[in-house]
């Protein structure tokens, strides 16, 4: 069985407006991580935050990448699932570090931006993973 092209596209492609919105929100997050007034009792935590925000941006870009260049639909799905897993891991790591800050004029802004971005992204990840798994399961059931 071949994959339904519309279902495949819906599962692996990210809406351009949503991708642009998340890119802007990531930019705000990066600005706060680099220029924001954030304080913690831990030495080096700000540097770790910056590293994790940059890594998160790279994962976000991968998550929203066009996969049409991948020739086989099953490989597109596997790639999308892989980047989804990497996104989950990046979200967890960044959340752990962001929670360790305890003071600073920009701490509330950082937490607000992060809370909104991570919640919206996680909702998309869960929905998208469900679609991807459903597509794979349909194909495996028909092959048996």
C-alpha positions in Angstrom: 0.0 0.0 0.0 1.2 3.5 -0.8 0.7 6.3 1.7 -2.1 8.8 1.0 -0.1 11.9 -0.1 -2.4 14.3 1.7 -2.3 12.3 5.0 1.5 12.0 4.7 1.9 15.8 4.1 -0.4 16.6 7.1 1.6 14.3 9.3 5.2 15.4 8.3 4.8 19.0 7.3 4.5 21.9 9.7 2.2 24.8 8.8 4.4 27.8 7.6 2.6 30.3 9.8 3.0 28.1 12.9 6.7 27.5 12.1 7.2 31.3 11.7 5.4 32.0 15.0 7.6 29.5 16.9 10.7 30.9 15.2 9.7 34.4 16.5 9.0 33.0 20.0 12.3 31.2 20.0 14.0 34.5 19.1 12.4 36.1 22.1 13.6 33.2 24.3 17.1 33.5 22.9 17.1 37.3 23.5 16.1 36.7 27.1 18.7 34.0 27.6 21.5 36.2 26.2 20.5 39.7 27.3 18.0 39.1 30.0 18.5 39.8 33.7 18.4 36.3 35.1 19.9 35.1 38.3 20.7 31.9 40.1 22.9 30.7 42.9 24.5 28.3 40.5 27.7 29.4 38.7 27.5 28.8 35.0 23.7 28.3 34.8 23.2 31.2 32.4 25.7 29.7 30.0 23.9 26.3 30.2 20.6 28.1 29.5 22.1 29.8 26.4 23.5 26.5 25.2 20.1 24.7 25.7 18.1 27.5 24.0 20.4 27.3 21.0 20.1 23.5 20.9 16.4 23.9 21.2 16.3 26.3 18.3 18.3 23.7 16.2 15.8 21.0 17.2 12.9 23.3 16.4 14.3 24.0 13.0 14.7 20.3 12.3 11.1 19.6 13.6 9.8 22.1 11.1 12.0 21.1 8.1 10.6 20.2 4.8 10.9 16.4 4.3 9.8 16.2 0.7 13.4 15.7 -0.4 13.3 12.3 1.3 12.3 9.9 -1.5 10.4 7.2 0.4 7.3 8.1 2.5 8.2 5.7 5.2 11.6 7.3 5.6 9.9 10.7 5.8 7.8 9.4 8.7 10.7 7.9 10.5 12.6 11.1 10.1 9.7 13.1 11.5 9.4 10.7 14.4 13.1 10.9 15.2 13.0 14.7 15.2 9.9 14.6 17.4 11.8 12.5 19.9 14.7 14.9 19.8 12.3 17.8 20.3 10.9 16.1 23.4 14.3 15.6 24.9 15.3 19.2 24.2 12.1 20.5 25.8 12.8 18.5 28.9 16.4 19.7 29.2 15.6 23.3 28.7 12.7 23.1 31.2 15.0 21.7 33.8 17.5 24.5 33.4 14.9 27.3 33.2 13.3 26.1 36.5 16.7 26.6 38.3 16.7 30.4 38.0 15.3 32.1 41.0 15.6 35.9 40.5 16.1 38.6 37.9 14.0 41.3 36.3 13.4 39.2 33.2 12.7 35.9 34.9 8.9 36.2 34.7 9.2 37.1 31.0 11.4 34.1 30.3 9.1 31.7 32.1 6.0 33.2 30.3 7.6 32.8 26.9 8.9 29.4 27.7 5.6 28.2 29.1 3.6 29.3 26.1 6.1 28.0 23.5 6.7 24.7 25.2 3.0 24.0 25.8 2.0 24.8 22.2 4.9 22.8 20.8 4.3 19.8 23.0 0.6 19.8 21.9 1.7 19.7 18.3 4.3 17.0 19.0 1.7 14.7 20.6 -0.8 15.2 17.8 1.8 14.8 15.0 3.3 11.7 16.6 -0.2 10.2 16.7 -0.7 10.8 13.0 2.7 9.4 12.1 2.2 6.2 14.2 -1.3 5.8 12.7 0.2 6.0 9.1 2.9 3.4 9.9 0.4 1.1 11.6 -2.0 1.3 8.6 0.8 0.2 6.3 2.0 -2.6 8.5 -1.5 -4.0 9.0 -2.0 -4.0 5.2 1.3 -5.7 4.6 0.4 -8.6 6.9 
